[in-house]
């Protein structure tokens, strides 16, 4: 019950924040650049909430993530359904221990995990798919709002929240009304991360599925 109340309060706060006056595209991009480009590595615990349109919680997940520019991304769902998505910028591994299988394919940023796209710091790529605005500031809180340019995009709106210069939350609203919230905590920035973290050696005995895509 506490989770449901917290989720409803989170959505209400988000709507109030987005109701503030927005800044222009160039100002918004510059502000987002300043916060993303200063991060070369990042580790965080992530609480993921999947919400119905009324704010009711459908699912809560615990995730561990690591980022190392330019191509390293690690996104491990710990509970309730273990799964690992990891890439070194060339190869992508999707390991599902419950199914005892790993899917291996060439990395393609166009099909990449949305979290990786948003955290990569490549705002020029974001501008190709989204109109970016600065949705307002409240003391240390800053929110950037992303509106899809294509009608084919599954999202109706994305909001990226920063507390001062530190990433705090990403809120995604799908066209069907379902919402996803990523709440970041225990954040470390610009620390040493071994390159091997972004490579995956499949355990023995699991099924290996190799997918190849033409450019």
N, C-alpha and C positions, 0 to 999 in steps of 0.2 A: 504493500500500500504506500509506503514512503517513497518507493521508486516511482510509482504512478504520479504522486503529488509533485515530486521533483521534476518529472518530465513535463507535466502540465505547466509548472512555473517556468521551466526553461523555454518552452514554446511561447508563453505569454511575454517573457522578457525579450525574446528574439523579435517578436512582432512589434513591440514598442521601440526597440532599437532601430529596426528597419523603417519606422515611420519618420525618423529624423531626416533633415534635409541632406541631399546627396551632393557630393562634389563631382567635378568633371572627370572624364575618362583619363586624361593625362595626369591629373593630380592623383587619382586613385592608383593608376599603374605605378607611379613614382613611389607612392606610399607602400604599396605591396612589394615592389622591388626592394625597398630599403629593409623590409623585414625578412624577406626570403633570401636575398642574395648574400646576406651576412652569415648565413648558416651553411657550413660545409659538411658537418656531420650532426646527426641528431638521434637521440634515443628517447623513448617515452613509453609509459604505460598508457593504453588507450581503453576507455570504456565505450563500447558501441551499444547504442540503443536503437532498436527498430520500433518506430511508433506508428500507430494508426493516425488517421487525419484528426481525430479528437484528442490525441495525446496519450492514449492508452498504450502501454508497453507490450509489444508482441514478443520481443526477444532482447535479452541483455547478454553481451559477450565481453570477455576480457581478452585483450590483445597486447602483444609486445611488438614494438616496431623499432627499426633502425634505418637510418638514411645516411648514405655517403655519396656525395656528388663526385663525378657526374652521373654514374649509372647504378650505384648500389642501393637496393631497396629490399627490406626484410619485413614481412608482415605475418606474424604468427598468432593465430587464434588459439587461445589456451582453453577457454571454456565458452559455451557448453559443447561445441563440436570442434575438436582439434583439426587444424589445417595450417599449412605453411605455404606462403607465396614468397619467393625470393628470386632476385635477379642480380647479376653482375653487370648488367647493361648490354649483354650480348645474348645470354641464355636465360630463359625463364623456367623455374621449377615450381610446380604446384603439387605438393605432397599432402595426401589425405591418408593419415595413418589408420583410420577406421576401415577404409577400403583397401588398405595395404597396396596402394598404388601411387605412382608419381607420374605426372604428365610433364614432358619436357618439350619446349618449343623455342624457336628463335624469339628474342625480345623484339617487340614492336611497340613503340611508344603510343601509337594510335589505338592499340588495344590494351594498354597497360592499366593496372589498378588505378582508379581515380585518385586515391590518396597519393600515389607516387607522382601523378601528373601535377597535383596541386602543390606538393611539397618540393618539387624539383627546382623551383625558382625560375623556370623558363616562362616568364609572363608573356613573351612574344607568342608562344604557342597557345597560351590561354586566350589571348586576344583573337586568335583565329576562330575560336569556338564560342566565346562569351563576351558580352558587354560588361565591363568591370566598372563599378562605381564605389565611392567611399560613402558608406551608409551612415556615417556619423561617429562621433566620439563622446564618451561619457567618462570623464576623468581618465583613468589609464586604459579603459576599454576602447578598442578600435575595431570596427566591423567593415569588411569589404564584401560587396554584394556582386554576384556573378549571375547574369541572365543569359541563357543559351541563345545563340543567333540562329540556330537551325531548328526547324519544327520537328526534326527527327530525334532530337536529344530527349532522352528519357527523363531528364530533370527539368523542373519548372523554375527552380531557383537554388542557388548555393550561397551560403554565407560563411565567411572565414573570420573568426574572432581572434583578436590578439589582446592579451593583458600586458600593457606596456609594449615591449618588443617581443614578447614570448607568445607563441601559438597557444591558444587556450581551447578552441573548439571549432569544428567544421560541421555545419548543418546543411543537409541535402534534402530538398523536397522534391519528390517525384511527381509527375503529372497525374498519377492516380491518387495523390493525396498522402501516400505513405512517406514517412520521413525517416532519415537516418541521422543520428547524432554521434560524432566522434569527440569525446572529451579527453583531453591530453593532460597527463600528470607525470610527476617524477621525471621531468624533462632534463636531459643533458645536451649541451650544444658544444660543437667544435672541440670534441674530445677524440681520442684515438680509437678508431675502429679498424680491426684487422680485415684485410680484403677477403680472407677466407670465410668470413661470416656470410658473404654474399655469393658463396658457391655451395652447392648441395651434393653430397655423396649419398646416393640412395642406399638404404639398408639392404642387406642381402635378403633374398627371398620375396621381395615385393614385385608387383607388376610394373614394368616400365613402358609407358606409352609415349612414343615419339611423334610429335606433330610437326610437320614442315609446311610452311606457307611461302608461296611465291611473292616477290615484292610487287 
